[in-house]
Amino acid sequence: MADIFVASREEKNAPVPKISSDKIEAEKSTFDDKVHLFSSFSLNPTDVSFENQEKDEKILLFVRKSKILNLKWIGVAIGLTVAPLFIIFLIDWTLLLGLVSFKYVFYFAALYFLVVVAYAYVNFITWYFNIALITNLRVIDVDFAGLIYKNIAITKLSLVQDVSSTQVGVVRNMFNYGDILVQTAGNVDNFIFEAAPNPEKASRIIENLIGKHGTV
Amino acid sequence: MELFNFNYSNILLFSTKIVFIVLNLLFLAFLLVVYRQFNNMNTIVHDMQDTPILKSTIITILLIAISLLLTSLVIL
């Protein structure tokens, strides 16, 4: 019987094309799954856990406010750090040291810089602990502001009815962050994840999840 | 007449020292609140990698504040 197609010897010996591991990683996700100190958006984070997390509960999406929002307090902290350098040139040191001894000035400077460091730290942890978590079972919104305000809102995914995202303004569009509104059923308050990075992607993920639960 | 021979520079230095110590104590109390809030929030949402960094930072700030307070008691 005549062969319809016979591969040439060169084709038989040709190596099978392999996709590099970098390519696979790139296709898997554009975001890393490791949450580091400055992460604001992470899919399937591995190192994060939360209070009352159930055994079969897995965090799917981890969102903080956009990193860009930190620029304000970073600018203030840098300004407060640099300001004394200008004051050094403006002050009449002979007059000042005639009034108080150098150790007082040194002590005040040390206290001042420590206050600046504390200011930066407090602002950082305020941003750091403002977290929204989407798990395979629940939506969790942790609000933390000014050290005295703390609000933790939790709802089941089955109670989520709709998700929408808004991006208003040039800066928000430029840096790709916006608000995500998660509407819930019944008496439960709606969730607003303010200034979340990649709001469209995040809302799409939540949409897919609530679709699985069949509430929409 | 001795009433009018008051050494005003000593009073100024003494009041400065008191102000510094009070400021430092208030700052220390504020840092303790920060530390407590950090621990509270860390139990709610826990990150294995970041916790040691942030905790050691606040403890360092606290220790520096305590050492500044002790310094103010001794040298000022």
Interface residues (C-beta under 8 A of the other chain):
Chain A: K34 V35 H36 L37 D47 V48 S49 F50 E51 L99 V100 K103 Y104 Y107 F108 A110 L111 L114 V115 V117 A118 Y121 V122 I125 Y128 F129 I131 L133 V142 F144 L147 K150 I152
Chain B: L12 L13 T16 F20 L23 N24 F27 F30 L31 V33 V34 Q37 F38 N40 M41 T43 I44 V45 H46 D47 M48 Q49 D50 I53 L54 T57 I58 I61 I64 A65 L68 T71 S72 I75 L76
